[in-house]
Amino acid sequence: MEAIIIIMGNTIIEKAKEHFGQLVEEQLNRVEAMKSAQYWIDYSQLKPIIIGVIGGDGIGPYIAAESRRLLEFILQDEVREGKVEFRDVEGLTIENRAAQNKSIPDDVLEEIKKCHVTLKGPTTTPRKGDPWPNIESCNVAMRRYLDLFANVRPVKVPKEGIDWMFFRENTEGAYVLGSKGINVTEDLAFDFKVITSQGAERIIRLAFEYAKKNNINKVTIITKANVIKTTDGKFLEIGYKIAEEYPEIECDDWYIDIMTAKLIDPNRRTQFKVMVLPNLYGDILTDEAAEFQGGVGTAGSANIGKRYAMFEAIHGSAPRMVKEGRAQYADPCSMIRAAAMLINHIGYPEKAKKLEMALDICGNYEKKLVITGRPTGCTGAEYADYLMKTLQDPNLKDKWEHYTQQA
């Protein structure tokens, strides 16, 4: 009996070693791919710049439609001059993904790759108990397939003195292998976390370059390197090494647990400016940060790579709203803020700033219309109309400055 137990134990260990070996091989190949990555795309050399709009599922198609209307409105001259072209990318619904048992169906991925940038509605990630197969998160897969290594999320609350920019690493950490863990036995499960030198360096350098270009004098690195010593330790070590190249920028570091507390400390939070952090910590901290701005429904995010870029709302697909017949009341502001980031990214910063001003005026100051997610408030389409009317105000900038100074 003892010999049988030993043989069974050895078999289990060998299977686990084989599983881990395959993951190591995949990640070594990814490192080599990063070493040979191409240069950054130059949008000024493209005509037209192709913007793909992905509805997603749940409330996604509803808020995507309003976001596209805002994009088309503010870029109407560029569309007319052939500088910008819009395309709808269909098929990224949970129903289609489940039917094909793929996080992103092959034909949909090919259509996405034909676009230079995409504006994406939220998509459903199945969890235990859902009527869908346990497919990988569409967002995680897209970031990996398109190498969208930087998740960039701004949070601004002028009246609180908050002006934060988060650079969350997007293709490594705990998420990149989140669906590739292993149940060694009924009693023992492993998941894996990955940090590479190349992955850490490019996200941290992007944060420092952003700070340099925008005359920001501080970058904060966030890890749990005191406990997660190998992976987080590598991230932190590379961070301080890169910081030496930017002597004009102060660099400090905080652990993720205390950072979640200091972000709500009114005496400390205004001291943070640019923050860079691995994947999971970035996901948690930016959701917390968005609450200061009005919740995740108000926050957009950018997913940036050298060749592709994808802009999205940071909240989920809210299937309950659809089930209850309330989808038309979904708040499109998070996705519209993402649209503003898209406009800035492709080279129209003044138009992006105007859209951000309109969002601030309508959502934080005037509040002539309010979205509640129910018939007690306005619909997403009505709110989009409100934004477009505000954009046409010739005194938009003066009005925005007046409100922000009062705050």
C-alpha positions in Angstrom: 0.0 0.0 0.0 2.8 2.4 0.9 4.5 1.8 -2.5 1.2 2.5 -4.3 0.8 5.8 -2.4 4.4 6.7 -3.3 3.8 5.9 -7.0 0.6 7.9 -7.1 2.3 10.8 -5.4 5.1 10.8 -7.9 2.6 10.7 -10.8 0.8 13.7 -9.4 4.0 15.6 -9.0 5.2 14.8 -12.5 1.9 16.0 -14.0 2.2 19.2 -12.0 5.8 19.6 -13.2 4.8 19.0 -16.8 2.0 21.6 -16.5 4.3 24.2 -15.0 7.0 23.4 -17.6 4.5 24.3 -20.4 3.8 27.6 -18.7 7.5 28.4 -18.4 8.0 27.6 -22.1 5.1 29.9 -23.0 6.5 32.8 -20.9 10.0 32.4 -22.3 8.6 32.7 -25.8 6.7 35.8 -24.7 9.9 37.3 -23.4 11.7 36.8 -26.7 8.7 38.4 -28.5 9.0 41.4 -26.3 12.7 41.7 -27.0 11.9 42.0 -30.7 8.8 44.3 -30.4 8.3 46.9 -33.1 8.4 50.6 -32.8 5.4 52.7 -31.6 2.8 53.4 -34.3 2.7 57.0 -35.6 -0.9 58.0 -36.0 0.1 61.2 -37.9 1.2 59.0 -40.8 -2.1 57.1 -41.0 -5.0 58.1 -43.3 -7.5 57.1 -42.3 -7.1 56.2 -38.7 -9.5 53.3 -38.3 -11.6 53.4 -35.1 -13.4 50.2 -34.3 -16.4 50.3 -32.0 -17.1 47.1 -30.1 -20.5 46.8 -28.4 -19.7 43.9 -26.1 -22.7 42.5 -24.2 -25.1 43.4 -21.4 -25.4 47.2 -21.3 -22.4 47.4 -23.6 -24.2 47.9 -26.9 -26.3 50.7 -25.3 -23.5 52.7 -23.9 -21.3 52.0 -27.0 -24.0 53.5 -29.3 -24.0 56.8 -27.3 -20.2 56.9 -27.1 -19.9 56.4 -30.8 -22.4 59.3 -31.4 -20.2 61.5 -29.3 -17.1 60.4 -31.1 -18.7 61.0 -34.5 -19.9 64.4 -33.4 -16.6 65.7 -32.2 -14.6 64.1 -35.0 -17.1 65.0 -37.8 -14.6 67.2 -39.6 -11.9 64.5 -39.6 -14.4 62.0 -40.9 -15.5 64.3 -43.7 -11.8 64.9 -44.6 -11.0 61.2 -44.7 -8.7 61.3 -41.7 -10.8 59.1 -39.5 -13.1 56.1 -40.3 -15.4 54.3 -38.0 -16.1 50.5 -38.1 -18.5 48.4 -36.0 -16.9 45.2 -34.8 -19.6 42.6 -34.1 -19.5 39.2 -32.4 -17.9 39.9 -29.0 -21.0 38.9 -27.2 -21.0 36.3 -24.4 -23.4 34.2 -26.5 -21.0 34.0 -29.5 -17.9 33.5 -27.3 -19.6 30.7 -25.4 -20.8 29.1 -28.6 -17.3 29.0 -30.0 -15.8 28.4 -26.5 -13.2 31.1 -27.0 -12.5 34.3 -25.1 -12.3 36.1 -28.5 -13.5 34.2 -31.6 -10.9 34.1 -34.4 -12.9 36.0 -36.9 -13.7 38.8 -34.4 -10.0 39.1 -33.5 -9.1 39.5 -37.1 -11.6 42.3 -37.5 -10.2 44.0 -34.4 -6.7 43.8 -35.8 -7.8 45.7 -38.9 -8.5 48.7 -36.7 -5.8 51.0 -35.3 -7.7 51.8 -32.1 -10.9 50.4 -30.6 -13.5 51.7 -28.3 -15.0 48.7 -26.4 -18.1 48.2 -24.4 -18.0 45.9 -21.3 -18.1 42.2 -21.8 -19.2 39.4 -19.5 -16.6 37.2 -17.8 -18.3 33.9 -16.7 -18.1 32.8 -13.1 -19.1 29.7 -11.3 -22.8 29.2 -11.4 -23.3 31.1 -14.7 -24.9 29.3 -17.7 -21.7 29.8 -19.7 -18.5 27.8 -20.1 -15.6 28.9 -18.0 -13.8 30.8 -20.8 -11.1 33.3 -20.1 -11.8 37.0 -19.6 -12.2 38.7 -23.0 -10.3 41.7 -21.7 -7.4 39.7 -20.4 -7.2 37.8 -23.7 -7.4 41.0 -25.8 -4.6 42.6 -23.8 -2.4 39.6 -24.4 -3.2 39.0 -28.1 -2.7 42.7 -29.0 0.1 43.2 -26.4 -1.7 46.1 -24.8 0.7 46.2 -21.9 -0.3 49.6 -20.3 -3.7 50.1 -18.7 -3.8 53.9 -18.1 -6.5 55.3 -15.8 -6.9 58.9 -14.8 -8.9 60.1 -11.8 -9.5 63.8 -11.2 -11.5 65.5 -8.5 -10.4 69.2 -8.5 -12.4 70.2 -5.4 -10.6 67.4 -3.4 -7.1 68.3 -4.9 -7.0 64.8 -6.6 -5.2 64.5 -9.9 -4.1 60.9 -10.2 -2.8 58.9 -13.2 -2.4 55.2 -12.8 -0.2 53.0 -15.0 -1.3 49.4 -14.4 0.7 46.6 -16.1 -1.7 44.8 -18.2 -0.2 41.6 -19.6 1.6 40.0 -16.6 1.1 39.6 -12.9 -1.6 37.3 -11.5 -4.0 37.7 -14.5 -1.9 36.5 -17.4 -2.0 32.9 -16.1 -5.3 33.3 -14.2 -7.0 30.6 -16.2 -4.0 28.3 -16.2 -3.7 27.3 -12.6 -3.7 23.7 -11.6 -5.6 21.6 -9.1 -2.9 19.2 -8.1 -5.2 17.2 -5.9 -8.7 17.8 -4.5 -7.0 19.5 -1.6 -4.2 21.5 -3.3 -4.6 24.2 -5.9 -1.9 26.5 -7.5 -2.2 29.7 -9.4 0.8 31.5 -10.9 2.1 35.0 -11.1 4.6 36.3 -13.7 6.8 39.3 -13.8 9.4 39.8 -16.6 12.2 42.4 -16.8 10.9 43.5 -20.2 7.3 43.8 -19.0 8.1 45.7 -15.8 10.6 48.0 -17.6 8.2 49.2 -20.3 5.3 50.0 -18.0 7.5 51.8 -15.5 9.3 53.7 -18.2 6.0 54.8 -19.7 4.9 56.2 -16.3 8.2 58.2 -15.9 7.9 59.4 -19.5 4.4 60.6 -18.8 5.5 62.4 -15.7 8.4 64.0 -17.6 6.2 65.2 -20.5 3.6 66.6 -18.2 6.0 68.3 -15.7 5.0 66.0 -12.9 7.6 65.7 -10.2 6.7 62.4 -8.6 6.2 58.7 -9.5 5.0 56.1 -6.9 5.7 52.4 -7.3 3.2 50.1 -5.6 3.9 46.5 -4.8 3.9 43.9 -2.0 7.6 43.3 -2.4 8.1 42.8 1.4 6.1 39.5 1.1 6.0 38.6 -2.6 9.7 38.9 -2.9 10.6 37.4 -6.2 8.1 38.9 -8.7 7.1 42.1 -6.8 10.7 42.4 -5.8 11.8 42.4 -9.4 9.2 45.0 -10.3 10.3 47.3 -7.5 14.0 46.8 -8.2 13.6 47.7 -11.9 11.5 50.7 -10.9 14.2 52.3 -8.8 16.8 51.5 -11.5 14.7 53.3 -14.1 14.1 56.2 -11.7 17.9 56.9 -11.7 17.5 58.0 -15.3 15.0 60.7 -14.3 16.7 62.6 -11.4 14.3 65.5 -11.7 11.4 63.2 -10.7 11.0 62.0 -7.1 10.4 58.3 -6.8 8.9 56.5 -3.8 7.2 53.2 -3.2 4.3 51.9 -1.1 2.9 48.5 -0.4 -0.5 47.8 -1.8 -2.3 47.2 1.5 -1.3 50.5 3.1 -1.7 52.3 -0.2 -5.4 51.4 -0.2 -5.7 53.1 3.2 -3.6 56.2 2.2 -5.7 56.8 -0.9 -8.6 57.7 1.4 -6.4 59.7 3.8 -7.2 63.4 3.1 -3.9 64.4 4.5 -1.9 62.1 2.3 -3.8 61.4 -0.9 -3.2 64.7 -2.6 0.6 63.9 -2.5 0.2 61.1 -5.0 0.4 61.9 -8.7 1.6 59.2 -11.0 1.3 55.6 -9.8 2.7 52.5 -11.5 1.9 49.0 -10.3 1.4 45.3 -11.3 -1.8 44.0 -12.8 -3.9 42.8 -9.9 -3.0 45.7 -7.6 -3.8 48.1 -10.3 -7.2 46.6 -10.9 -8.1 46.9 -7.2 -6.6 50.4 -6.6 -8.1 52.1 -9.6 -11.6 50.9 -8.8 -11.2 52.4 -5.3 -9.8 55.6 -6.8 -12.8 55.8 -9.2 -15.1 56.1 -6.3 -13.8 59.6 -5.5 -14.8 60.6 -9.0 -18.3 59.3 -8.7 -17.8 55.5 -9.1 -16.6 53.1 -11.7 -19.4 54.3 -14.0 -17.6 57.6 -14.4 -14.1 56.3 -15.1 -12.6 55.3 -18.5 -9.4 53.6 -19.2 -6.9 53.1 -22.0 -5.1 49.9 -22.9 -2.0 50.9 -24.8 0.5 48.9 -26.9 3.0 49.8 -29.5 0.8 48.7 -32.4 -2.7 48.7 -31.1 -4.8 50.6 -28.4 -8.1 49.8 -26.9 -10.3 52.2 -24.8 -13.0 51.0 -22.5 -15.3 51.6 -19.5 -13.9 50.0 -16.4 -17.2 48.6 -15.1 -18.9 45.4 -16.0 -21.7 44.5 -18.4 -24.5 44.7 -15.8 -26.7 41.9 -17.2 -29.2 42.5 -14.4 -30.1 45.9 -15.9 -30.8 44.2 -19.2 -32.8 41.5 -17.6 -34.9 44.1 -15.8 -35.4 46.2 -18.9 -33.3 49.1 -17.7 -30.4 49.0 -20.2 -31.5 52.3 -21.8 -30.8 54.0 -18.5 -27.2 52.8 -18.2 -24.6 55.5 -17.7 -22.4 55.9 -20.8 -20.0 58.4 -19.1 -17.3 55.9 -18.3 -17.1 54.8 -21.9 -17.4 58.4 -23.1 -14.4 59.3 -20.9 -12.6 56.5 -22.6 -13.6 58.0 -25.9 -11.9 61.3 -24.8 -8.7 59.3 -24.0 -9.0 57.7 -27.5 -9.3 61.1 -29.2 -6.2 62.4 -27.3 -4.3 59.3 -28.1 -4.7 59.6 -31.9 -3.6 63.2 -31.9 -6.5 65.5 -31.2 -5.8 66.7 -27.6 -7.8 69.9 -27.8 -10.9 68.0 -28.9 -10.3 65.5 -26.1 -10.0 68.3 -23.6 -13.3 69.8 -24.7 -15.1 66.5 -24.2 -13.6 66.1 -20.8 -14.7 69.7 -19.9 -18.3 68.8 -21.1 -18.3 65.7 -19.0 -17.1 67.6 -15.9 -19.7 70.4 -16.4 -22.6 68.0 -17.0 -21.7 65.5 -14.4 -20.0 67.4 -11.6 -21.4 71.0 -11.7 -24.5 71.8 -13.7 -26.2 68.4 -13.3 -29.2 69.4 -15.4 -29.8 65.8 -16.1 -28.9 62.9 -13.8 -28.5 59.2 -14.5 -29.8 56.9 -11.9 -29.9 53.6 -13.8 -33.7 53.7 -13.5 -36.7 55.6 -14.9 -36.1 58.1 -12.0 -33.3 59.5 -14.1 -32.6 60.3 -17.8 -31.6 57.7 -20.4 -28.1 57.4 -21.8 -29.3 58.8 -25.1 -30.7 61.9 -23.3 -27.5 62.4 -21.4 -25.4 62.1 -24.7 -27.6 64.8 -26.2 -26.9 67.0 -23.1 -23.2 66.5 -23.6 -23.4 67.4 -27.3 -25.4 70.5 -26.5 -22.8 71.5 -23.9 -20.0 70.9 -26.4 -21.6 73.4 -28.7 -21.6 76.2 -26.1 -19.1 78.9 -27.3 -18.3 79.6 -23.6 -17.5 76.0 -22.8 -13.9 76.7 -21.6 -14.9 79.8 -19.6 -17.7 78.0 -18.0 -15.5 75.0 -17.0 -12.8 77.3 -15.6 -15.5 79.2 -13.6 -16.8 76.0 -12.1 -13.4 74.5 -11.3 -12.2 77.7 -9.7 -15.3 77.8 -7.5 -14.6 74.2 -6.5 
